[in-house]
Amino acid sequence: MRTRRIAPLLTAGIAAVASLSALTPATAFPTSGASTAEDPLRQYTQQRLTWRRCDANGPAAFQCATVKVPLDYGDPGGKKLDIAISRLKAGSAKERRGVLLLNPGGPGAPGLNLPVDPMMKLSAEVKRRYDLIGFDLRGAGQSSPVSCGLTPEEQDERPYKAETFTKDVERARAFAEKCQAKAGDKLPHLTTRNNARDMDVIRAALGEKKISYLGVSYGTYLGAVYLQMFPQRADRFVLDSATDPTRIYRGMFQDMAKAAEQAFTRWTEWTARRHTTYGLGDTPAKVRETFRDLIAQANRKPIRFEGRTLTGDGIRADNRTFFHVRKAAERIAGLKSAAEGKNAAEGRNPDPSGNTPAQAQESDDNYASIAWSVMCADTRTWSHDPEQYRRDAIRDTDRYPLYGDFAATITPCAFWKQGSEPQTTIDNTAGALIVQNEWDSQTPLFAGQGMHRALRGSRMVTVVGGEGHGALGADTDSCADKNATAYLTTGRLPAEDLTCQPPAGQ
């Protein structure tokens, strides 16, 4: 999952409408030469793909195509969507196993370029055996993109405050109404169940009997939904930084607040032992007090830091701050110096694209639009009573002072129209490998354990002391990467759940 800063973070899932949506996968997606009258989805599963070079300046071997899918799988003759996919062929025709679909999370983060993304550090053995397949989810990126026409201000995340709550309720209502006005006919069908169906259309269009899969964050939930809907079409599934499928999505945000508080407590202990380096306090209590004083000061007078002007709420809104204890200590020490007028890096722009924060946020309207669309339509557990959000926020502000007021306050989902199907229940024995860092506050360890319980045929690798969101890719020699490579190349899961240490120097 990415962060809820919407930008939210993560994931989704849904069940049966009528007709085709309620059919078993084998019935809905036959592989025989059935006629269109017998199989209304045949026009999608039997389509021929036209491959082209993805980027004139990129590698010639990196090719793209468009896959047609129905907007509503219950009405396959109705409106269609374009799903943008990409392919980097396996390095060895002799060793080729099949296709490995890749998803970076979100929901709605761009996935089209993942096969050639330098951050996707797949081992040479995996690249030899699989065609790497990237794709943008329906409504996201280049796949019939959805936009709610959101301004940067409308995408801002705000904490619960008693004095502003009435305005925040109206703001959430206006957000939902704006999306409904701009993309109303699509919204009920922007669900994880339909994303999983799209993956199965991609499988069929590629001529594959099965797919393998690597999903991160929200991508773990998408992978779990596919395993639930199409178990016989699933080969080898790796889920990195998993969310608890029973907590989609309201509970997921509240779990983030709990995990952020745990990470913050750990950070105060680590930083207190290094008071001579960072000067933030020589006991955990003093470090905590220094941070709270900094937040209060920034709320009174925003701090100019790294090219941005930050309020105290703005500092707290980034619940990834305490992912890495060392980076967090450096950042908070830098903010403290800036507040005291001592920061030499004040004018630096941290965005490598060169955009100002407002420009970067404005260009991300599609991500914010699709993320909320999926999260609101995926489940019917969002309360439509604003007072429920108020009560939850008051409770969680007390429980989790760092982020509880952000995680529990009202969202646009309180006013969203229902998705086309109820939420998917994940409960199966399909094989999968779950890899999880101990200190990930986006998808906490206890959330990954929830996914492990739901996928009863899975094995779990826990990186004890591992920091940050995403256990794979930091080092191809790490225990998490080695186990993922072994599973993808041999098909053998570990005999039992494993714990191991993070890469050296993390």
Summary of the structure (lengths in Angstrom):
residues: 506
radius of gyration: 22.8
end to end distance: 20.6
largest distance: 75.5
contacts: 1853
relative contact order: 0.16
helix: 41%
strand: 16%
